[in-house]
Amino acid sequence: MAGCGGIARQYHLRALRRMRRASVVAVADPDPSARDAAARATGAQPYADAHEAIAHPDVDAVVVCAPNAHHADLAVAALDAGRHLYLEKPLAVDGAGGRRVVAAAEQTDAVSAVGLGFRFDPLYARVRSALPAIGRLREVSTTWTEPASPAGMPSWKRLRSSGGGVLLDLGVHHLDLLRWLAGQSIADVGRVTLTSEHGDHDAAHFDAALSGGASLEASFGYGAERRCGWVFAGSEGWLAVDRCARRMTLALGDSRPGSRPRVDALRTRLRGLPVVRRERVFGRALRAWAGCVAGEPRPPELATVHDGLRALEAVESIEAAAAVPVNV
């Protein structure tokens, strides 16, 4: 495992340790306390340099949980070494890096996947099945804010140049889910507001036209409350999702409210709740990838490097529309 930070140890490492068919033989992190904690938990060989861990003779597969700026280089190194790859999102910090990863993945038979794990949430499975009932999709609204303290973030998460910012942290998940749930992607970005009060791009608000003709309004940020939800409005009804409350509401025919339901209309239901301590999608996605490595059929939920690139390119299109220079 390359990258042994708090999230990696809490979720990825625990999931790997529970797998009967996998053994963690090498862990890498430049922070001695992080890699030593991971080594103690697994009995794995600790490395300061992830490239040395990738070259370990007993390594068959690599899980990359390093800071975002290192994703592309470590992914390409793993794939070039013939290792199977699980790469946490985002695929890279820019499209050029993402395309390097895709090119490397296309040159090998190794199984690669990207950690866009919300596809494995049973709530979103219900949403995906229910969406056809509302008819032709006309409007989509989505919001996700987290009570994250900039002071508590690592420095790289506060700088866009090193892969920080709310679009790469939160938005990339919903941009991927848009394709996964509704089969539509951003075709044309309209108004964009990116704010940087405590760090680069710590809030983002934008609207866009989607490939299937629907419109999108989206808002992501680090705020005082946790809010995570969607509203899909179609020709035959509407569907609202509150992930914090684990609730989906479907209304058809005459019961649908007005012509333009919005996430703002759900403020009372999108209550700020504490972050779930056991976010199960990490383990589900990792187990699905490990099953593919063992020869099982690939589940459609498991995001590919191409999926990761599409989400990354959507982020770049939003940033370009905001006319914000990005130095990476």
C-alpha positions as CSV (number, residue, x, y, z in Angstrom):
1,M,0.0,0.0,0.0
2,A,1.4,3.4,-1.0
3,G,0.2,6.1,1.3
4,C,-0.6,5.3,5.0
5,G,-2.5,8.4,6.2
6,G,-5.4,8.3,8.5
7,I,-8.1,7.5,6.0
8,A,-5.9,4.8,4.4
9,R,-5.3,3.1,7.8
10,Q,-8.9,3.5,9.0
11,Y,-10.6,2.2,5.8
12,H,-8.3,0.7,3.1
13,L,-5.9,-1.1,5.4
14,R,-8.7,-2.6,7.6
15,A,-10.5,-3.8,4.5
16,L,-7.3,-5.4,3.1
17,R,-6.6,-7.1,6.4
18,R,-10.0,-8.7,6.4
19,M,-9.5,-10.2,2.9
20,R,-8.8,-14.0,3.0
21,R,-7.1,-13.8,-0.4
22,A,-4.8,-10.9,0.2
23,S,-1.8,-10.2,2.4
24,V,-0.3,-6.8,3.0
25,V,3.4,-7.3,2.5
26,A,4.7,-3.8,2.0
27,V,3.5,-0.3,3.1
28,A,5.1,3.0,2.1
29,D,4.8,6.6,3.4
30,P,7.4,9.3,3.8
31,D,6.0,10.0,7.3
32,P,7.7,7.5,9.7
33,S,4.8,7.5,12.2
34,A,2.3,6.7,9.4
35,R,4.2,3.9,7.8
36,D,5.3,2.4,11.2
37,A,1.6,2.4,12.3
38,A,0.6,0.6,9.2
39,A,3.5,-1.8,9.5
40,R,2.6,-2.7,13.1
41,A,-1.0,-3.3,12.1
42,T,-0.1,-5.7,9.3
43,G,3.4,-7.0,9.9
44,A,4.3,-5.6,6.5
45,Q,7.7,-4.3,5.5
46,P,7.7,-0.4,5.8
47,Y,9.3,1.8,3.2
48,A,9.8,5.5,3.0
49,D,9.8,5.3,-0.9
50,A,6.7,3.9,-2.5
51,H,8.6,2.9,-5.6
52,E,10.7,0.6,-3.5
53,A,7.6,-1.0,-2.1
54,I,6.2,-1.4,-5.6
55,A,9.4,-3.3,-6.5
56,H,9.1,-5.7,-3.6
57,P,9.3,-9.2,-5.1
58,D,6.2,-10.5,-3.3
59,V,3.9,-7.6,-4.4
60,D,1.3,-8.6,-6.9
61,A,-1.0,-5.6,-6.5
62,V,-0.7,-2.0,-5.3
63,V,-3.3,0.2,-3.5
64,V,-2.4,3.9,-3.9
65,C,-3.7,6.2,-1.1
66,A,-0.9,8.8,-1.4
67,P,-1.6,12.5,-1.7
68,N,-3.2,13.4,-5.0
69,A,-0.2,14.9,-6.6
70,H,1.5,11.5,-6.5
71,H,-1.4,9.5,-7.9
72,A,-0.3,9.5,-11.6
73,D,3.4,8.7,-11.0
74,L,2.7,5.9,-8.6
75,A,-0.1,4.5,-10.7
76,V,2.1,4.4,-13.8
77,A,5.0,2.9,-11.8
78,A,2.7,0.1,-10.6
79,L,1.2,-0.6,-14.0
80,D,4.6,-0.5,-15.7
81,A,5.8,-3.1,-13.1
82,G,2.9,-5.4,-14.0
83,R,1.1,-4.8,-10.7
84,H,-2.6,-4.8,-10.4
85,L,-3.7,-1.3,-9.3
86,Y,-6.4,0.2,-7.1
87,L,-6.0,4.0,-7.2
88,E,-7.9,6.3,-4.9
89,K,-9.6,9.2,-6.6
90,P,-8.8,11.5,-8.2
91,L,-7.0,9.8,-11.0
92,A,-4.5,12.6,-11.2
93,V,-4.4,16.3,-10.5
94,D,-4.8,17.2,-14.2
95,G,-5.9,15.7,-17.5
96,A,-2.4,15.1,-18.7
97,G,-1.5,13.0,-15.7
98,G,-4.8,11.1,-16.0
99,R,-4.1,10.3,-19.6
100,R,-0.7,8.9,-18.7
101,V,-2.4,6.5,-16.3
102,V,-5.0,5.4,-18.9
103,A,-2.2,4.8,-21.4
104,A,-0.3,2.7,-18.9
105,A,-3.4,0.7,-18.0
106,E,-4.0,0.0,-21.7
107,Q,-0.6,-1.5,-22.1
108,T,-1.0,-4.2,-19.5
109,D,-3.4,-7.0,-18.6
110,A,-3.3,-6.0,-14.9
111,V,-6.6,-5.2,-13.3
112,S,-7.0,-1.5,-12.6
113,A,-9.7,0.4,-10.7
114,V,-10.3,3.9,-9.3
115,G,-11.8,4.6,-5.9
116,L,-15.0,6.2,-6.9
117,G,-16.7,3.9,-4.4
118,F,-20.0,5.7,-3.9
119,R,-21.2,3.5,-6.8
120,F,-21.3,0.7,-4.3
121,D,-23.7,2.5,-1.9
122,P,-27.0,0.5,-1.8
123,L,-28.9,3.8,-1.6
124,Y,-27.5,4.8,-5.0
125,A,-28.3,1.4,-6.4
126,R,-31.9,2.1,-5.5
127,V,-31.7,5.6,-7.1
128,R,-30.3,4.1,-10.3
129,S,-33.1,1.6,-10.5
130,A,-35.8,4.2,-9.7
131,L,-34.7,7.0,-12.1
132,P,-36.3,5.6,-15.3
133,A,-39.7,6.0,-13.5
134,I,-39.5,9.8,-13.6
135,G,-39.3,9.9,-17.4
136,R,-37.1,12.1,-19.4
137,L,-34.7,13.8,-17.2
138,R,-35.0,17.6,-17.2
139,E,-33.2,19.0,-14.2
140,V,-30.7,17.8,-11.7
141,S,-29.6,19.6,-8.5
142,T,-26.9,18.3,-6.1
143,T,-25.1,19.5,-3.1
144,W,-22.4,18.2,-0.8
145,T,-20.8,20.1,2.0
146,E,-18.6,18.7,4.7
147,P,-17.7,20.3,8.1
148,A,-14.0,20.1,7.4
149,S,-11.7,22.5,9.1
150,P,-9.1,23.9,6.8
151,A,-6.7,24.2,9.8
152,G,-7.0,20.4,10.3
153,M,-6.3,19.6,6.6
154,P,-2.8,18.6,5.4
155,S,-1.2,21.5,3.5
156,W,-1.5,19.7,0.1
157,K,-5.3,19.6,0.5
158,R,-5.4,23.4,0.7
159,L,-3.5,23.9,-2.6
160,R,-5.0,23.2,-6.0
161,S,-1.4,22.7,-7.4
162,S,-1.0,19.7,-5.2
163,G,-4.4,18.2,-5.8
164,G,-6.5,20.0,-3.2
165,G,-9.8,21.8,-3.5
166,V,-13.4,20.8,-3.1
167,L,-13.9,19.8,-6.7
168,L,-11.2,17.1,-6.6
169,D,-12.2,16.1,-3.0
170,L,-16.0,16.0,-3.1
171,G,-17.2,17.1,-6.5
172,V,-15.4,14.4,-8.4
173,H,-17.6,11.8,-6.7
174,H,-20.8,13.5,-7.7
175,L,-19.6,14.1,-11.3
176,D,-18.9,10.4,-11.6
177,L,-22.2,9.5,-10.0
178,L,-24.0,11.8,-12.5
179,R,-22.8,9.5,-15.3
180,W,-23.4,6.3,-13.2
181,L,-26.9,7.1,-12.1
182,A,-28.3,9.1,-14.9
183,G,-26.1,8.3,-17.9
184,Q,-25.4,12.0,-18.5
185,S,-22.2,14.0,-18.3
186,I,-21.4,17.7,-18.6
187,A,-21.7,19.0,-22.1
188,D,-21.4,22.8,-21.5
189,V,-20.5,24.6,-18.3
190,G,-22.4,27.8,-17.5
191,R,-21.9,30.1,-14.5
192,V,-19.2,29.1,-12.1
193,T,-18.2,30.5,-8.7
194,L,-15.0,29.2,-7.1
195,T,-14.1,30.7,-3.7
196,S,-10.9,30.4,-1.8
197,E,-11.3,31.7,1.7
198,H,-9.2,29.4,3.7
199,G,-7.6,27.4,0.9
200,D,-7.7,27.0,-2.9
201,H,-11.2,26.3,-4.2
202,D,-12.8,25.5,-0.8
203,A,-16.3,26.1,-2.3
204,A,-17.7,25.6,-5.8
205,H,-21.1,26.5,-7.3
206,F,-21.9,26.0,-10.9
207,D,-24.6,25.2,-13.4
208,A,-24.2,23.2,-16.7
209,A,-26.0,21.7,-19.6
210,L,-25.9,17.9,-19.6
211,S,-25.3,15.6,-22.6
212,G,-28.9,14.3,-22.5
213,G,-30.4,17.7,-22.5
214,A,-31.0,18.1,-18.8
215,S,-29.7,21.0,-16.7
216,L,-27.5,20.7,-13.7
217,E,-27.0,22.9,-10.6
218,A,-24.3,21.9,-8.2
219,S,-22.7,23.1,-5.0
220,F,-19.8,21.7,-3.1
221,G,-17.9,23.1,-0.1
222,Y,-16.5,22.9,3.4
223,G,-19.1,24.4,5.7
224,A,-20.6,24.2,9.2
225,E,-22.9,21.3,8.3
226,R,-22.8,18.0,6.5
227,R,-25.2,18.0,3.6
228,C,-25.3,15.5,0.8
229,G,-28.2,15.2,-1.6
230,W,-29.7,15.2,-5.0
231,V,-33.0,16.1,-6.7
232,F,-33.8,14.7,-10.2
233,A,-36.7,16.2,-12.0
234,G,-38.2,14.4,-15.0
235,S,-41.2,14.6,-17.3
236,E,-43.1,12.1,-15.1
237,G,-42.1,13.1,-11.6
238,W,-39.1,13.7,-9.3
239,L,-36.7,11.9,-7.1
240,A,-34.9,13.3,-4.1
241,V,-32.0,11.7,-2.3
242,D,-30.7,12.6,1.2
243,R,-27.6,10.5,1.8
244,C,-27.1,11.8,5.3
245,A,-30.5,10.5,6.3
246,R,-30.2,7.4,4.0
247,R,-33.5,8.3,2.3
248,M,-34.8,8.4,-1.2
249,T,-38.2,10.0,-2.0
250,L,-39.9,9.3,-5.3
251,A,-43.0,11.2,-6.5
252,L,-44.8,10.6,-9.7
253,G,-47.6,12.2,-11.7
254,D,-49.7,14.9,-10.1
255,S,-47.9,14.5,-6.7
256,R,-44.7,16.1,-7.9
257,P,-44.1,19.7,-6.7
258,G,-43.9,22.5,-9.2
259,S,-41.7,22.4,-12.3
260,R,-38.3,23.1,-10.7
261,P,-37.5,21.2,-7.5
262,R,-34.2,22.1,-6.1
263,V,-31.8,20.9,-3.4
264,D,-32.5,24.1,-1.5
265,A,-36.0,22.9,-1.0
266,L,-34.7,20.1,1.0
267,R,-32.8,22.2,3.5
268,T,-34.8,20.9,6.5
269,R,-34.1,17.3,5.5
270,L,-30.5,17.6,4.6
271,R,-29.5,18.1,8.2
272,G,-25.9,18.3,9.1
273,L,-25.0,14.9,10.5
274,P,-21.6,13.7,11.7
275,V,-19.5,11.8,9.2
276,V,-20.4,8.1,9.3
277,R,-17.5,6.4,11.1
278,R,-17.8,3.2,9.2
279,E,-18.1,4.3,5.5
280,R,-18.6,0.9,4.0
281,V,-18.1,1.8,0.3
282,F,-14.3,1.8,0.7
283,G,-14.4,-1.9,1.7
284,R,-16.9,-2.8,-0.9
285,A,-15.0,-1.3,-3.8
286,L,-11.7,-2.8,-2.6
287,R,-13.2,-6.3,-2.3
288,A,-14.7,-6.0,-5.8
289,W,-11.3,-5.1,-7.2
290,A,-9.6,-7.9,-5.3
291,G,-12.2,-10.3,-6.6
292,C,-11.3,-9.2,-10.2
293,V,-7.6,-9.7,-9.5
294,A,-8.6,-13.3,-8.3
295,G,-10.4,-13.9,-11.6
296,E,-14.0,-13.1,-10.8
297,P,-16.1,-11.1,-13.3
298,R,-15.8,-7.4,-13.0
299,P,-18.9,-5.8,-11.5
300,P,-20.2,-2.8,-13.4
301,E,-20.0,-0.6,-10.2
302,L,-16.2,-0.9,-10.2
303,A,-14.9,2.4,-11.7
304,T,-12.3,2.1,-14.5
305,V,-9.4,4.4,-15.2
306,H,-11.5,5.8,-18.1
307,D,-14.2,6.6,-15.6
308,G,-11.7,8.4,-13.4
309,L,-10.5,10.4,-16.4
310,R,-14.0,11.5,-17.4
311,A,-14.6,12.8,-13.8
312,L,-11.2,14.6,-13.8
313,E,-11.9,16.2,-17.2
314,A,-15.3,17.4,-15.9
315,V,-13.5,19.1,-13.0
316,E,-11.1,20.8,-15.4
317,S,-14.0,22.0,-17.6
318,I,-15.6,23.6,-14.6
319,E,-12.3,25.3,-13.6
320,A,-11.8,26.5,-17.2
321,A,-15.2,28.0,-17.2
322,A,-14.4,29.9,-14.0
323,A,-11.3,31.3,-15.8
324,V,-9.2,30.3,-12.8
325,P,-5.6,29.7,-13.7
326,V,-4.4,26.3,-12.5
327,N,-0.7,25.6,-12.1
328,V,0.2,21.9,-11.6
